[in-house]
């Protein structure tokens, strides 16, 4: 059992009342430290990193509103990459949470709240959904973020990228994406199809190709074909003889 599989297993056993449930981090030294992206919600302050069973000195914590990844080369993706390259992070986990305010705030409410802060609508970007990365499902937001990070050229192919959802009331973790199972998967041209499963193992991710490959054929040159004849030489222009009166 690998690190995040052990974390999920211990978390689920603890949620069922197993007082002995826990993670012996000394057994997973090769997977530490971990790099975790979460939301800015203050309710997470008392839950992490304790709910993972990882000591604070092995926990690199990145946060933004809604734990949103907008692209494979975004500033947050860059921070995740530097956390691995500079701080030595061995595994990445994107952890969403239930009852996310970013998820449950409409565009109209955002406009009203900015207006209350003195920021009028005309000063905001035209497409607020795209700019703020608004989403309708906490689970799908995590899955999308994992897919973008996994396919980023900044993230090493040997670094697992996991996706989990944390219940802010019970502290229970729900497994969405198993980063170990996507290590050898090719970069996807379209978002991956994720199948949620119950139990201690993390969710399997099935890469789906958006289009069928097309066979392209090209005729090879015939080595026996004689090369084309060079163009005929143009006749040399006759040299004009000067007349006697021009001498």
C-alpha positions, 0 to 999 in steps of 0.5 A, a space after each residue: 500500500 502506497 502513501 495516499 492509499 494508506 492515508 485514505 485507508 486510515 481515514 476511512 477506518 478512523 471514520 468508522 471508529 477505529 481508534 488505532 487507525 493511523 499512518 506510519 509515515 516513517 514507512 513512506 519516507 520516499 514519498 515525503 514531503 507532500 505538496 497539497 493544494 486546497 481552498 482558502 476556507 478557514 475551516 480547513 485550518 483545523 483539519 489539515 494536515 492532521 486528517 492526512 496523518 502527515 507531520 507539518 514539516 512534511 506538508 507543503 501547503 498551497 492555497 487559493 480560492 476554490 483550489 482552482 487550476 485554470 491551465 497547465 501553465 497557470 501561476 498555481 501550476 507553476 507553484 506546484 512545480 516549484 514546490 517539487 523542484 525546489 522544496 523537494 515535494 514527492 507527491 501532489 494532492 489537490 484536495 477540495 472540500 464540501 460546502 465550498 463557497 466559491 462553488 455556491 456563489 453565483 455570478 450575480 452574488 459576486 457582482 453584488 459583493 464586489 459592488 459592496 466593496 466599491 468595485 463596479 461591474 464595469 471594472 470587472 472582466 467580461 467573463 466572470 466565470 472564466 476569470 474566477 474559475 467558477 464551478 458547479 461541482 466540487 468533485 468535478 473541479 478537483 478532477 479537472 484540476 488533477 487532469 490539468 496538473 497531470 498534463 502540465 509540462 512543468 510536472 515530472 512524469 514520476 510525480 503522482 497527482 492525486 485528487 480528494 474531497 474532504 468533508 468539512 463536518 466529519 473530516 472524512 476523505 473521499 477518493 476521486 483520482 488515484 495519482 499512482 494509476 496515472 503515472 504511466 498514462 499518456 498525456 490526454 488531449 481531452 479531459 480524462 473520464 474518471 470513475 468514482 469507486 467506494 472503498 479504501 483504494 483511490 479512484 481509477 482514471 480512464 484516459 479517453 481519446 477524443 478522436 480515432 487516429 487516422 491512417 495517413 499514407 504517403 507514396 515513397 519515391 521510386 528509386 528507379 525513376 530517372 531524375 527530371 531532365 534539366 531545362 534546356 540552355 538558352 541560346 547565347 545572345 549574339 554579340 552586336 558588331 559596331 558599325 564603321 561610323 561607331 568605331 
